[in-house]
Amino acid sequence: MLTRKLRTGFAFSLVLAFAVIVAVTLYADAPRLVAVLVHFRWEYLPLILGLTLFNYSWRFVKWQYYLKRLEVSIHWSKSLLIFVSGLSMAITPAKVGELLKSYLLKRETGAAISHTSPIIVAERLTDGIAMLVLASAGLVLYRFGWEILLALLLPGLAGILCVQNRRSMLALLGRSERLPVLPRFVHLIRAFYESAYALLRWRPLLLAIVIGLVSWSGECGALYFVFTGLGVTPGVDLFIKATFILAFASLVGSASGLPGGLGAAEGSILGLTLLLVSTSATLGAAATLLIRFCTLWFGLGLGVIALLVFSATRHTPLFRKHDDSEDQQSVISVMPLELENQQAT
């Protein structure tokens, strides 16, 4: 069942990705787009990919910190494989496929999915807040998009405050045990909440946001060098614009719930590039395609490789035909919470 759903989701996402690439190419005028890409300064490519890896490296630091907070013990090499494997799920709707990381942790350490899945929620939430901070300079300078970003920030902050109000949450869980259907899931929801509370208290929350600021500045720098490689005059102003564009587009893509933000992120990057950087549709389209290939698709490729390596190092099939009932109930109870927090950030 799991692998069938994943295959269906990937097939849909690939069709959507192809449609988006074709649409951007046609909008830019394909022959002119090819000419611009040919004259791109390709010596910047290793630097751009290196900045993407810089982002993943610091996000792995956050992942390790969260595992330590939840007292999940695993060798760093296995942990790295699981973390990178999660990138293979980047084009699942709202990234709920990243629950794969919790599934692999259970296979490797025995930690319940309900115990570790709040890590995925906390990652998305703190990354979203970090993106909002990175976009703030652009909000002040360009006075564009603050309504959208504020609408994304307030639900996220409300969710954090709810999690931190431990007395009310425990009382709510206690009352839910008396409802006719929920009792069979309450122990999973309680485990999920306890982990979320450990990760979203103010000290770990602020530390994770700082790590997010450092990590995502890498991809903002990658877009800066994409613009530079396309012939845009470098400078502090261009870096601020690149930071605002990348952060804003990532937030819109995440909030859209579309697989990998496909369409929403590309449209935001292209539109903001035309508004802030250059009126050339060809340059905007080239920048959009380059940064998405060097971030989303580069990461997805790394994730697939890591997943294959992880699978090859095990002596049992990665996805069993019949998972135990706890796994199934954990995913059922956690997924709506993950979707809700995705929309919040």
Buried (B, 14 or more C-beta within 10 A) or exposed (E): EBEEEBEEBBEBBEEBBEEBBEBBBEBBBEEBBBEBBEEBEEEBBEBBBEBBBBBBEBBBBBBBBBBEBBEBEBEEEBBBBBBBBBBBBBBBBBBBBBBBBBBBBBBBBEBBBBBBBBBBBBBBBBBBBBBBBBBBBBBEEBEBBBEBBEEBBEBBEEBBEBBBEEEEBBEEBEEBEEEEEBEEBBBBBBBBBBBBBBBBBEEBBEBBBBBBBBBBBBBBBBBBBBBBBBEBEEEEEBBBBBBBBBBBBBBBBBBBBBBBBBBBBBBBBBBBBBBBBBEBBBBBBBBBBBBBBBBBBBBBEBBBBBBEEBBEEEEEEBEEEEBEEBBBBBBEBBBEBBBEBBBBB
